[in-house]
Amino acid sequence: MCRIEPENNVHVILEAFAQIPKKQLVIVGNWAKSEYGKHLKEKYGAYENIHLLDPIYESHTINWIRSNAALYLHGHSAGGTNPSLVEAMCLGLPILAFDCVYNRATTEDKAMFWKNATDIIAMITAEIDRKKLSEEMERIGKKNYSWESIAEKYNALY
């Protein structure tokens, strides 16, 4: 789930999944908002394993999609701590994130990091300990980004 913008590296993720047709990909985003999004939807929309969904604003539907994901690919390369990354962490999803300082800080360098489609393909097709990665992401997410943790940090500032 993301804005379909170049800095979110959607094109890289789609390029990778176009090469691994046995793996399913679901991306929810605003495909019609930019030429970039329109181009990607046209180019990758016919792949049977790639599901490009328009924006979904019902929280129960978004939560259902997230909670049924085998892993979460995070392509954001700018902007700091991203809410969708934190939400995926707190759900205990294994995280494959674009390699940048923001994503490394948010996940305490414990996620798997990629820079290109080749990296994504290698991670998706490799035998990784998804259960261990899931547990670590959930632990970090709940430790650093729960309402209780955030409230304690604000209180300490005052």
DSSP file with accessible surface (Angstrom, degrees, kcal/mol):
  #  RESIDUE AA STRUCTURE BP1 BP2  ACC     N-H-->O    O-->H-N    N-H-->O    O-->H-N    TCO  KAPPA ALPHA  PHI   PSI    X-CA   Y-CA   Z-CA
    1    1 A M              0   0   43      0, 0.0     2,-0.3     0, 0.0    28,-0.2   0.000 360.0 360.0 360.0 121.6    0.0    0.0    0.0
    2    2 A C  B     -a   29   0A  31     26,-2.0    28,-0.6    72,-0.0     2,-0.3  -0.981 360.0 -77.4-169.8 167.5    1.5    3.2   -1.1
    3    3 A R        -     0   0  127     -2,-0.3     2,-1.7    26,-0.2     5,-0.1  -0.647  51.5-119.9 -72.0 136.7    1.3    6.3   -3.3
    4    4 A I        +     0   0    0     -2,-0.3    33,-0.4    26,-0.1    32,-0.1  -0.625  65.0 133.7 -85.5  86.3    2.3    5.2   -6.7
    5    5 A E    > > -     0   0   50     -2,-1.7     3,-2.2    31,-0.1     5,-0.6  -0.956  67.9-111.9-133.8 150.7    5.3    7.5   -7.1
    6    6 A P  G > 5S+     0   0   61      0, 0.0     3,-2.2     0, 0.0     5,-0.1   0.848 113.3  62.2 -55.0 -35.9    8.9    6.8   -8.3
    7    7 A E  G 3 5S+     0   0   72      1,-0.3    70,-1.6     2,-0.1    71,-0.2   0.640  96.6  60.8 -69.8  -8.6   10.5    7.3   -4.9
    8    8 A N  G < 5S-     0   0    3     -3,-2.2    -1,-0.3    68,-0.2    67,-0.2   0.367 103.8-133.8 -96.1   4.1    8.4    4.4   -3.6
    9    9 A N  T <>5 +     0   0   19     -3,-2.2     4,-1.8    -4,-0.2     3,-0.4   0.743  51.9 150.5  55.2  32.7   10.2    2.1   -6.1
   10   10 A V  H  >< +     0   0    1     -5,-0.6     4,-2.7     1,-0.2     5,-0.2   0.890  69.8  58.7 -61.3 -38.4    7.0    0.4   -7.3
   11   11 A H  H  > S+     0   0   66      1,-0.2     4,-2.3     2,-0.2    -1,-0.2   0.867 104.5  50.6 -60.6 -35.5    8.6   -0.1  -10.7
   12   12 A V  H  > S+     0   0   14     -3,-0.4     4,-2.1     2,-0.2    -1,-0.2   0.930 111.1  47.4 -69.1 -44.7   11.4   -2.1   -9.1
   13   13 A I  H  X S+     0   0   10     -4,-1.8     4,-2.3     1,-0.2    -2,-0.2   0.931 113.8  47.6 -62.7 -44.6    9.0   -4.4   -7.2
   14   14 A L  H  X S+     0   0    0     -4,-2.7     4,-2.1     1,-0.2    -1,-0.2   0.902 108.7  54.5 -64.7 -41.0    6.8   -5.0  -10.3
   15   15 A E  H  X S+     0   0   86     -4,-2.3     4,-0.7    -5,-0.2    -1,-0.2   0.912 109.7  48.6 -58.1 -42.2    9.9   -5.7  -12.4
   16   16 A A  H >< S+     0   0    0     -4,-2.1     3,-1.3     1,-0.2     4,-0.4   0.956 112.2  46.0 -64.3 -49.5   10.9   -8.4   -9.9
   17   17 A F  H >< S+     0   0    7     -4,-2.3     3,-0.9     1,-0.3     6,-0.2   0.780 101.9  65.3 -70.4 -23.7    7.5  -10.1   -9.7
   18   18 A A  H 3< S+     0   0   21     -4,-2.1    -1,-0.3     1,-0.2    -2,-0.2   0.791 105.0  48.0 -63.7 -22.9    7.2  -10.1  -13.5
   19   19 A Q  T << S+     0   0  114     -3,-1.3    -1,-0.2    -4,-0.7    -2,-0.2   0.478 109.6  51.9 -97.1  -5.8   10.1  -12.4  -13.4
   20   20 A I    X   +     0   0   19     -3,-0.9     3,-2.2    -4,-0.4    -1,-0.2  -0.602  63.2 171.6-128.5  73.6    8.8  -14.8  -10.7
   21   21 A P  T 3  S+     0   0   87      0, 0.0    -1,-0.1     0, 0.0    -4,-0.1   0.649  71.6  65.8 -63.7 -14.8    5.3  -15.7  -12.0
   22   22 A K  T 3  S+     0   0  198      2,-0.1     2,-0.5    27,-0.0    -5,-0.0   0.585  90.8  77.1 -82.8  -7.3    4.7  -18.4   -9.3
   23   23 A K  S <  S-     0   0   88     -3,-2.2     2,-0.3    -6,-0.2    -3,-0.1  -0.877  78.1-135.8-106.2 133.1    4.7  -15.7   -6.6
   24   24 A Q        -     0   0  116     -2,-0.5     2,-0.4    26,-0.1    26,-0.2  -0.619  17.6-168.5 -88.4 144.1    1.7  -13.5   -6.1
   25   25 A L  E     -b   50   0B  15     24,-2.8    26,-3.0    -2,-0.3     2,-0.4  -0.999   5.6-170.9-133.5 133.3    1.9   -9.7   -5.5
   26   26 A V  E     +b   51   0B  70     -2,-0.4     2,-0.4    24,-0.2    26,-0.2  -0.994   6.9 179.4-122.3 125.6   -0.8   -7.4   -4.4
   27   27 A I  E     -b   52   0B  13     24,-2.6    26,-2.6    -2,-0.4     2,-0.5  -0.996  11.1-161.1-127.1 126.9   -0.3   -3.6   -4.5
   28   28 A V  E     +b   53   0B   9     -2,-0.4   -26,-2.0    24,-0.2     2,-0.3  -0.924  37.2 121.5-104.2 125.4   -2.9   -1.1   -3.4
   29   29 A G  B    S-a    2   0A   5     24,-2.5     2,-1.5    -2,-0.5     3,-0.2  -0.989  70.2 -79.3-170.3 177.5   -2.4    2.4   -4.7
   30   30 A N    >   +     0   0   31    -28,-0.6     3,-1.5    -2,-0.3     4,-0.3  -0.539  48.9 165.4 -92.0  71.8   -3.5    5.4   -6.6
   31   31 A W  G >  S+     0   0    3     -2,-1.5     3,-0.5     1,-0.3    10,-0.2   0.780  70.6  52.8 -60.8 -31.5   -2.6    4.1  -10.1
   32   32 A A  G 3  S+     0   0   74      1,-0.2    -1,-0.3    -3,-0.2    -2,-0.1   0.498  87.6  82.1 -88.9  -1.1   -4.6    6.8  -12.0
   33   33 A K  G <  S+     0   0  165     -3,-1.5     2,-0.3     1,-0.0    -1,-0.2   0.678  97.6  20.6 -79.8 -19.6   -3.1    9.9  -10.3
   34   34 A S  S <> S-     0   0   24     -3,-0.5     4,-2.5    -4,-0.3     5,-0.2  -0.963  74.3-113.0-145.6 163.1    0.1   10.1  -12.4
   35   35 A E  H  > S+     0   0  140     -2,-0.3     4,-2.7     1,-0.2     5,-0.2   0.871 118.2  58.1 -63.1 -36.2    1.6    9.1  -15.7
   36   36 A Y  H  > S+     0   0   46      2,-0.2     4,-2.3     1,-0.2    -1,-0.2   0.953 109.2  43.1 -57.3 -51.2    4.0    6.9  -13.7
   37   37 A G  H  > S+     0   0    0    -33,-0.4     4,-2.6     1,-0.2     5,-0.2   0.912 114.0  50.1 -63.5 -44.2    1.1    5.0  -12.1
   38   38 A K  H  X S+     0   0  100     -4,-2.5     4,-2.3     1,-0.2    -1,-0.2   0.917 110.9  50.1 -61.0 -43.2   -0.9    4.8  -15.4
   39   39 A H  H  X S+     0   0  106     -4,-2.7     4,-2.7     1,-0.2    -2,-0.2   0.927 111.7  47.5 -61.9 -45.9    2.2    3.5  -17.2
   40   40 A L  H  X S+     0   0    4     -4,-2.3     4,-2.9     2,-0.2     5,-0.3   0.911 111.4  50.2 -64.2 -41.6    2.9    0.8  -14.5
   41   41 A K  H  X S+     0   0   70     -4,-2.6     4,-1.8     1,-0.2    -1,-0.2   0.911 113.6  46.1 -64.4 -39.6   -0.7   -0.4  -14.5
   42   42 A E  H  < S+     0   0  169     -4,-2.3     4,-0.3    -5,-0.2    -2,-0.2   0.923 116.9  44.1 -66.7 -43.2   -0.7   -0.7  -18.3
   43   43 A K  H  < S+     0   0  114     -4,-2.7    -2,-0.2    -5,-0.2    -1,-0.2   0.886 129.7  22.0 -70.9 -39.9    2.6   -2.5  -18.4
   44   44 A Y  H >< S+     0   0   13     -4,-2.9     3,-1.4    -5,-0.2     6,-0.2   0.490  94.7  94.5-110.6  -4.4    2.1   -4.9  -15.5
   45   45 A G  T 3< S+     0   0   40     -4,-1.8     7,-0.2    -5,-0.3    -1,-0.1   0.730  82.6  55.9 -64.5 -21.7   -1.7   -5.1  -15.2
   46   46 A A  T 3  S+     0   0   94     -4,-0.3     2,-0.3    -3,-0.1    -1,-0.3   0.577  77.1 111.0 -90.1  -7.9   -2.0   -8.2  -17.4
   47   47 A Y    X   -     0   0   93     -3,-1.4     3,-1.1     1,-0.2    -3,-0.0  -0.498  64.9-142.8 -68.4 130.9    0.4  -10.4  -15.4
   48   48 A E  T 3  S+     0   0  182     -2,-0.3    -1,-0.2     1,-0.2    -3,-0.0   0.781  98.9  47.7 -67.3 -25.5   -1.7  -13.2  -13.7
   49   49 A N  T 3  S+     0   0    4    -32,-0.1   -24,-2.8   -25,-0.1     2,-0.5   0.500  98.7  79.3 -94.1  -3.3    0.4  -13.0  -10.5
   50   50 A I  E <   -b   25   0B   5     -3,-1.1     2,-0.6   -26,-0.2   -24,-0.2  -0.926  58.6-170.5-112.2 121.2    0.4   -9.3  -10.1
   51   51 A H  E     -b   26   0B  73    -26,-3.0   -24,-2.6    -2,-0.5     2,-0.8  -0.940   1.7-168.8-115.7 109.1   -2.8   -7.7   -8.6
   52   52 A L  E     -b   27   0B  19     -2,-0.6     2,-0.3   -26,-0.2   -24,-0.2  -0.846  12.8-170.3-103.5  99.3   -2.9   -3.9   -8.9
   53   53 A L  E     -b   28   0B  66    -26,-2.6   -24,-2.5    -2,-0.8   -22,-0.2  -0.686  20.0-122.4 -94.9 143.1   -5.8   -2.7   -6.7
   54   54 A D        -     0   0   85     -2,-0.3   -24,-0.2   -26,-0.2    -1,-0.1  -0.243  58.2 -57.4 -71.6 168.2   -7.1    0.9   -6.7
   55   55 A P        -     0   0   50      0, 0.0     2,-0.4     0, 0.0    -1,-0.2  -0.143  51.5-159.3 -52.4 140.1   -7.1    2.7   -3.3
   56   56 A I        +     0   0   36     -3,-0.1   -28,-0.0     1,-0.1    -3,-0.0  -0.997  14.7 177.0-123.2 125.0   -9.0    1.1   -0.5
   57   57 A Y        +     0   0  191     -2,-0.4     2,-0.7     5,-0.0    -1,-0.1   0.506  49.2 102.9-108.9  -6.2  -10.1    3.3    2.3
   58   58 A E    >>  -     0   0  103      1,-0.2     4,-2.2     2,-0.0     3,-0.6  -0.691  62.1-151.1 -80.7 117.3  -12.1    0.8    4.5
   59   59 A S  H 3> S+     0   0   86     -2,-0.7     4,-2.9     1,-0.2     5,-0.2   0.853  92.8  56.4 -61.1 -35.9   -9.8   -0.1    7.3
   60   60 A H  H 3> S+     0   0  135      2,-0.2     4,-1.8     1,-0.2    -1,-0.2   0.889 109.4  46.6 -66.1 -33.6  -11.2   -3.6    7.8
   61   61 A T  H <> S+     0   0   44     -3,-0.6     4,-2.4     2,-0.2    -2,-0.2   0.937 113.8  47.2 -72.2 -45.0  -10.5   -4.4    4.1
   62   62 A I  H  X S+     0   0   17     -4,-2.2     4,-2.8     1,-0.2     5,-0.2   0.932 112.7  49.9 -60.7 -44.9   -6.9   -3.0    4.3
   63   63 A N  H  X S+     0   0   80     -4,-2.9     4,-2.7    -5,-0.2    -1,-0.2   0.876 109.3  52.1 -63.3 -35.8   -6.3   -4.9    7.6
   64   64 A W  H  X S+     0   0  166     -4,-1.8     4,-1.1    -5,-0.2    -1,-0.2   0.939 111.0  47.0 -65.0 -45.8   -7.6   -8.1    6.0
   65   65 A I  H >< S+     0   0   30     -4,-2.4     3,-0.6     1,-0.2     4,-0.3   0.953 115.8  45.1 -60.7 -49.2   -5.2   -7.8    3.1
   66   66 A R  H >< S+     0   0   28     -4,-2.8     3,-1.6     1,-0.2    -2,-0.2   0.919 110.7  52.1 -61.3 -46.7   -2.3   -7.0    5.3
   67   67 A S  H 3< S+     0   0   70     -4,-2.7    -1,-0.2     1,-0.3    -2,-0.2   0.704 110.0  50.2 -69.5 -15.7   -3.0   -9.7    7.8
   68   68 A N  T << S+     0   0  102     -4,-1.1    -1,-0.3    -3,-0.6     2,-0.2   0.347  86.2 113.1-100.3   6.4   -3.2  -12.3    5.0
   69   69 A A    <   -     0   0   38     -3,-1.6     3,-0.1    -4,-0.3    -3,-0.0  -0.537  60.6-148.2 -79.3 143.5    0.1  -11.3    3.4
   70   70 A A  S    S-     0   0   71      1,-0.3     2,-0.3    -2,-0.2    -1,-0.1   0.772  81.4 -13.7 -78.1 -27.9    3.0  -13.7    3.5
   71   71 A L        -     0   0   27     22,-0.1     2,-0.5     2,-0.0    -1,-0.3  -0.966  66.8-116.8-162.7 170.5    5.5  -10.8    3.7
   72   72 A Y  E     -c   95   0C  23     22,-2.8    24,-2.6    -2,-0.3     2,-0.6  -0.978  15.6-158.3-123.9 122.1    5.6   -7.0    3.2
   73   73 A L  E     -c   96   0C  23     -2,-0.5     2,-0.6    22,-0.2    24,-0.2  -0.888  11.3-166.1 -96.7 121.9    7.7   -5.3    0.5
   74   74 A H  E     +c   97   0C   0     22,-2.8    24,-2.8    -2,-0.6   -65,-0.0  -0.940  14.8 172.7-115.2 116.4    8.4   -1.7    1.4
   75   75 A G        +     0   0    4     -2,-0.6    -1,-0.1    22,-0.2    22,-0.1   0.440  30.6 129.4-103.6  -0.8    9.7    0.4   -1.4
   76   76 A H        +     0   0   16      1,-0.1   -68,-0.2   -68,-0.1    27,-0.2  -0.327  26.9 176.7 -61.1 133.5    9.7    3.9    0.2
   77   77 A S        +     0   0   35    -70,-1.6     2,-0.3     1,-0.1    -1,-0.1   0.361  60.0  35.4-118.7   2.7   13.1    5.6   -0.2
   78   78 A A  S    S+     0   0   56    -71,-0.2    -1,-0.1     2,-0.1    22,-0.0  -0.973  82.8  55.2-149.4 158.7   12.4    9.0    1.3
   79   79 A G  S    S-     0   0   71     -2,-0.3     2,-0.2    -3,-0.1    -1,-0.1   0.387  84.5-103.0 104.8  -5.7   10.4   10.7    4.1
   80   80 A G  S    S+     0   0   17      2,-0.1     2,-0.3    -3,-0.0    -2,-0.1  -0.520  83.9  10.9  92.8-158.0   11.4    9.1    7.4
   81   81 A T  S    S-     0   0   78     -2,-0.2    22,-0.1     1,-0.1    21,-0.0  -0.438  74.3-148.3 -64.7 123.1    9.4    6.6    9.4
   82   82 A N    >>  -     0   0   31     -2,-0.3     4,-2.1     1,-0.1     3,-0.5  -0.821  10.5-141.4-101.6 130.5    6.5    5.4    7.3
   83   83 A P  H 3> S+     0   0   86      0, 0.0     4,-2.8     0, 0.0     5,-0.2   0.863 101.4  54.8 -57.7 -38.3    3.2    4.4    8.8
   84   84 A S  H 3> S+     0   0   12      2,-0.2     4,-2.1     1,-0.2     5,-0.2   0.878 108.4  49.6 -67.0 -32.9    2.6    1.4    6.5
   85   85 A L  H <> S+     0   0    0     -3,-0.5     4,-2.4     2,-0.2    -1,-0.2   0.948 112.3  47.1 -67.2 -46.1    6.0    0.0    7.4
   86   86 A V  H  X S+     0   0   20     -4,-2.1     4,-2.7     1,-0.2    -2,-0.2   0.921 111.4  51.5 -61.5 -42.9    5.3    0.3   11.1
   87   87 A E  H  X S+     0   0   82     -4,-2.8     4,-1.4     1,-0.2    -1,-0.2   0.916 110.4  48.6 -61.6 -42.7    1.8   -1.2   10.7
   88   88 A A  H  <>S+     0   0    0     -4,-2.1     5,-2.2    -5,-0.2     4,-0.3   0.899 111.3  50.8 -64.7 -39.1    3.3   -4.2    8.8
   89   89 A M  H ><5S+     0   0    0     -4,-2.4     3,-1.9     1,-0.2    -2,-0.2   0.941 108.6  50.7 -61.8 -47.0    5.9   -4.6   11.6
   90   90 A C  H 3<5S+     0   0   36     -4,-2.7    -1,-0.2     1,-0.3    -2,-0.2   0.751 105.6  56.9 -67.0 -22.5    3.3   -4.6   14.3
   91   91 A L  T 3<5S-     0   0   77     -4,-1.4    -1,-0.3    -5,-0.2    -2,-0.2   0.529 117.1-116.6 -80.1  -7.5    1.3   -7.2   12.4
   92   92 A G  T < 5 +     0   0   11     -3,-1.9    -3,-0.2    -4,-0.3    -2,-0.1   0.824  58.4 158.0  76.2  33.6    4.4   -9.4   12.6
   93   93 A L      < -     0   0   12     -5,-2.2    -1,-0.2    44,-0.1     2,-0.2  -0.675  49.8-108.9 -88.0 142.5    5.0   -9.6    8.8
   94   94 A P        -     0   0    4      0, 0.0   -22,-2.8     0, 0.0     2,-0.5  -0.519  41.0-140.3 -64.2 136.5    8.5  -10.4    7.5
   95   95 A I  E     -c   72   0C   0     -2,-0.2    17,-2.4   -24,-0.2     2,-0.6  -0.898  25.8-177.7-112.3 127.6    9.8   -7.1    6.0
   96   96 A L  E     -cd  73 112C   0    -24,-2.6   -22,-2.8    -2,-0.5     2,-0.3  -0.977  27.6-178.4-115.0 108.9   11.8   -6.7    2.8
   97   97 A A  E     -cd  74 113C   0     15,-3.0    17,-2.1    -2,-0.6   -22,-0.2  -0.850  34.7 -99.0-118.3 149.2   12.5   -3.0    2.6
   98   98 A F  E     - d   0 114C  34    -24,-2.8     2,-1.2    -2,-0.3    17,-0.2  -0.368  50.4-107.1 -59.0 138.9   14.3   -0.7    0.2
   99   99 A D  S    S+     0   0   34     15,-2.8     2,-0.3     4,-0.1    -1,-0.1  -0.584  70.2 123.2 -80.2  96.6   17.8   -0.1    1.5
  100  100 A C  S  > S-     0   0   21     -2,-1.2     4,-2.3   -24,-0.1     5,-0.2  -0.965  72.6-102.9-147.4 163.9   17.8    3.5    2.9
  101  101 A V  H  > S+     0   0  108     -2,-0.3     4,-2.5     1,-0.2     5,-0.2   0.858 116.7  54.3 -59.0 -38.0   18.6    5.1    6.2
  102  102 A Y  H  > S+     0   0  100      1,-0.2     4,-2.5     2,-0.2    -1,-0.2   0.933 111.4  43.4 -64.1 -46.6   15.0    5.6    7.2
  103  103 A N  H  > S+     0   0    2      2,-0.2     4,-2.0     1,-0.2     6,-0.3   0.875 113.4  51.8 -69.9 -35.0   14.0    2.0    6.7
  104  104 A R  H  <>S+     0   0   80     -4,-2.3     5,-2.5     2,-0.2     4,-0.4   0.922 112.3  46.4 -65.6 -41.3   17.1    0.7    8.4
  105  105 A A  H ><5S+     0   0   67     -4,-2.5     3,-1.0    -5,-0.2    -2,-0.2   0.934 111.6  50.3 -66.6 -45.1   16.4    3.0   11.4
  106  106 A T  H 3<5S+     0   0    0     -4,-2.5    -1,-0.2     1,-0.3    -2,-0.2   0.897 119.6  36.3 -60.7 -40.3   12.7    2.0   11.6
  107  107 A T  T ><5S-     0   0    0     -4,-2.0     3,-1.9    -5,-0.2    -1,-0.3   0.313 107.9-121.1 -97.0   8.7   13.5   -1.7   11.6
  108  108 A E  T < 5 -     0   0   58     -3,-1.0    -3,-0.2    -4,-0.4    -4,-0.1   0.853  66.3 -67.0  53.1  37.0   16.7   -1.4   13.6
  109  109 A D  T 3 <S+     0   0   94     -5,-2.5    -1,-0.3    -6,-0.3    -5,-0.1   0.678 116.1 112.1  61.4  20.2   18.6   -3.0   10.7
  110  110 A K    <   +     0   0  100     -3,-1.9    -2,-0.1    -6,-0.3    27,-0.1   0.573  51.7  84.4-101.9 -11.1   16.8   -6.2   11.3
  111  111 A A  S    S-     0   0    9     -8,-0.2     2,-0.4    -7,-0.1   -15,-0.2  -0.223  90.0 -99.2 -75.3 177.4   14.6   -6.3    8.1
  112  112 A M  E     -d   96   0C  50    -17,-2.4   -15,-3.0    -2,-0.0     2,-0.4  -0.864  42.7-148.5 -96.7 138.5   16.0   -7.7    4.8
  113  113 A F  E     -d   97   0C  27     -2,-0.4     2,-0.3   -17,-0.2   -15,-0.2  -0.893  15.7-175.4-118.9 141.7   17.1   -4.9    2.5
  114  114 A W  E     -d   98   0C   1    -17,-2.1   -15,-2.8    -2,-0.4     3,-0.1  -0.901  19.9-175.8-131.0 156.9   17.1   -4.6   -1.3
  115  115 A K  S    S+     0   0  123     -2,-0.3     2,-0.3     1,-0.3    -1,-0.1   0.493  73.1  12.0-122.5 -18.5   18.3   -2.1   -3.9
  116  116 A N  S  > S-     0   0   70      1,-0.1     4,-1.8  -104,-0.0    -1,-0.3  -0.920  83.7 -88.7-153.4 176.5   17.0   -3.6   -7.1
  117  117 A A  H  > S+     0   0    3     -2,-0.3     4,-2.8     1,-0.2     5,-0.2   0.853 120.7  58.7 -63.3 -36.0   14.8   -6.2   -8.7
  118  118 A T  H  > S+     0   0  102      1,-0.2     4,-2.4     2,-0.2    -1,-0.2   0.915 105.6  49.7 -60.6 -42.0   17.6   -8.8   -8.6
  119  119 A D  H  > S+     0   0   54     -3,-0.2     4,-2.3     2,-0.2    -1,-0.2   0.921 111.0  49.5 -61.5 -44.8   17.8   -8.4   -4.8
  120  120 A I  H  X S+     0   0    0     -4,-1.8     4,-2.9     2,-0.2     5,-0.3   0.940 110.5  49.8 -61.4 -46.9   14.1   -8.9   -4.5
  121  121 A I  H  X S+     0   0   33     -4,-2.8     4,-2.4     1,-0.2     5,-0.2   0.930 110.7  50.2 -58.4 -45.3   14.0  -12.0   -6.6
  122  122 A A  H  X S+     0   0   55     -4,-2.4     4,-1.1    -5,-0.2    -1,-0.2   0.914 114.1  44.7 -60.7 -42.0   16.8  -13.5   -4.6
  123  123 A M  H  < S+     0   0   24     -4,-2.3    -2,-0.2     1,-0.2    -1,-0.2   0.901 113.8  48.7 -70.0 -41.4   15.1  -12.8   -1.3
  124  124 A I  H  < S+     0   0    6     -4,-2.9    -1,-0.2     1,-0.2    -2,-0.2   0.874 118.2  39.6 -66.6 -37.6   11.7  -14.0   -2.5
  125  125 A T  H  < S+     0   0   77     -4,-2.4    -1,-0.2    -5,-0.3    -2,-0.2   0.598  99.0  94.3 -91.5  -9.8   13.0  -17.3   -3.9
  126  126 A A  S  < S-     0   0   44     -4,-1.1     2,-1.2    -5,-0.2    -3,-0.0  -0.400  84.9-109.4 -80.5 158.3   15.5  -18.0   -1.1
  127  127 A E        +     0   0  193     -2,-0.1     2,-0.3     2,-0.0    -1,-0.1  -0.768  52.8 168.5 -85.0  98.3   14.9  -20.1    1.9
  128  128 A I        -     0   0   40     -2,-1.2     2,-1.8    -5,-0.1     3,-0.2  -0.823  46.9-108.8-111.8 156.2   14.7  -17.5    4.6
  129  129 A D     >  +     0   0  102     -2,-0.3     4,-2.2     1,-0.2     5,-0.2  -0.623  43.1 172.1 -82.5  83.2   13.5  -17.9    8.2
  130  130 A R  H  > S+     0   0   73     -2,-1.8     4,-2.8     1,-0.2    -1,-0.2   0.845  73.4  57.3 -64.4 -33.9   10.3  -15.9    7.8
  131  131 A K  H  > S+     0   0  138      2,-0.2     4,-2.5     1,-0.2    -1,-0.2   0.946 108.9  44.9 -63.9 -44.9    9.1  -16.9   11.2
  132  132 A K  H  > S+     0   0  140      2,-0.2     4,-2.3     1,-0.2    -2,-0.2   0.922 114.7  48.5 -64.5 -43.8   12.2  -15.4   12.9
  133  133 A L  H  X S+     0   0   18     -4,-2.2     4,-2.6     1,-0.2     5,-0.2   0.915 111.3  51.1 -62.9 -41.7   12.0  -12.3   10.8
  134  134 A S  H  X S+     0   0   24     -4,-2.8     4,-2.5     1,-0.2    -2,-0.2   0.930 110.4  48.2 -59.6 -48.5    8.3  -11.9   11.5
  135  135 A E  H  X S+     0   0   99     -4,-2.5     4,-2.4     1,-0.2    -1,-0.2   0.897 112.4  49.0 -61.7 -40.4    8.9  -12.2   15.3
  136  136 A E  H  X S+     0   0   48     -4,-2.3     4,-2.5     2,-0.2     5,-0.2   0.920 111.4  48.7 -67.5 -42.7   11.7   -9.7   15.2
  137  137 A M  H  X S+     0   0    0     -4,-2.6     4,-2.8     2,-0.2    -2,-0.2   0.929 113.1  47.7 -63.3 -42.1    9.7   -7.1   13.2
  138  138 A E  H  X S+     0   0   66     -4,-2.5     4,-2.8    -5,-0.2     5,-0.3   0.924 111.0  51.2 -65.4 -41.8    6.7   -7.5   15.6
  139  139 A R  H  X S+     0   0  109     -4,-2.4     4,-2.3    -5,-0.2    -2,-0.2   0.950 114.6  42.5 -60.2 -48.3    9.0   -7.1   18.6
  140  140 A I  H  X S+     0   0    0     -4,-2.5     4,-2.7     2,-0.2     5,-0.4   0.922 114.2  52.0 -66.0 -43.7   10.6   -4.0   17.3
  141  141 A G  H  X S+     0   0    0     -4,-2.8     4,-2.6    -5,-0.2    -2,-0.2   0.938 114.4  40.9 -59.1 -47.4    7.3   -2.6   16.1
  142  142 A K  H  X S+     0   0  105     -4,-2.8     4,-0.8    -5,-0.2     7,-0.3   0.857 115.8  51.1 -73.1 -32.2    5.5   -3.0   19.4
  143  143 A K  H  < S+     0   0   93     -4,-2.3    -2,-0.2    -5,-0.3    -1,-0.2   0.925 125.4  23.7 -68.6 -44.0    8.5   -1.9   21.4
  144  144 A N  H  < S+     0   0   25     -4,-2.7    -2,-0.2    -5,-0.2    -3,-0.2   0.710 130.4  34.2 -97.2 -23.7    9.0    1.4   19.5
  145  145 A Y  H  < S+     0   0   58     -4,-2.6    -3,-0.2    -5,-0.4    -2,-0.1   0.293  78.8 115.9-126.5  13.1    5.7    2.2   17.9
  146  146 A S  S  X S-     0   0   40     -4,-0.8     4,-2.6    -5,-0.2     5,-0.2  -0.441  74.5-115.5 -75.2 157.1    2.9    1.1   20.3
  147  147 A W  H  > S+     0   0  218      1,-0.2     4,-2.8     2,-0.2     5,-0.2   0.901 117.7  53.7 -59.9 -37.7    0.7    3.9   21.7
  148  148 A E  H  > S+     0   0  138      2,-0.2     4,-2.3     1,-0.2    -1,-0.2   0.944 110.1  46.0 -62.4 -46.0    2.0    3.0   25.1
  149  149 A S  H  > S+     0   0   13     -7,-0.3     4,-2.1     2,-0.2    -2,-0.2   0.922 114.3  47.7 -63.6 -43.5    5.7    3.4   24.0
  150  150 A I  H  X S+     0   0   46     -4,-2.6     4,-2.5     1,-0.2     5,-0.2   0.928 111.2  50.8 -65.3 -42.8    5.0    6.6   22.2
  151  151 A A  H  X S+     0   0   59     -4,-2.8     4,-2.7    -5,-0.2    -1,-0.2   0.909 109.4  51.3 -62.6 -40.5    3.1    8.1   25.1
  152  152 A E  H  X S+     0   0  113     -4,-2.3     4,-2.2    -5,-0.2    -1,-0.2   0.907 110.0  49.6 -62.9 -40.3    6.0    7.2   27.5
  153  153 A K  H  X S+     0   0  105     -4,-2.1     4,-1.4     2,-0.2    -2,-0.2   0.912 112.4  46.9 -66.9 -41.4    8.5    8.9   25.2
  154  154 A Y  H  X S+     0   0  137     -4,-2.5     4,-1.4     1,-0.2     3,-0.3   0.922 111.3  51.9 -63.9 -42.8    6.4   12.1   25.0
  155  155 A N  H  < S+     0   0  121     -4,-2.7     3,-0.3     1,-0.2    -2,-0.2   0.897 105.6  55.0 -61.0 -39.1    5.9   12.0   28.8
  156  156 A A  H  < S+     0   0   86     -4,-2.2    -1,-0.2     1,-0.2    -2,-0.2   0.845 104.1  55.4 -64.8 -31.4    9.7   11.8   29.2
  157  157 A L  H  <        0   0  142     -4,-1.4    -1,-0.2    -3,-0.3    -2,-0.2   0.848 360.0 360.0 -67.1 -35.2   10.1   14.9   27.1
  158  158 A Y     <        0   0  218     -4,-1.4    -2,-0.2    -3,-0.3    -1,-0.2   0.780 360.0 360.0 -78.7 360.0    7.8   16.9   29.4
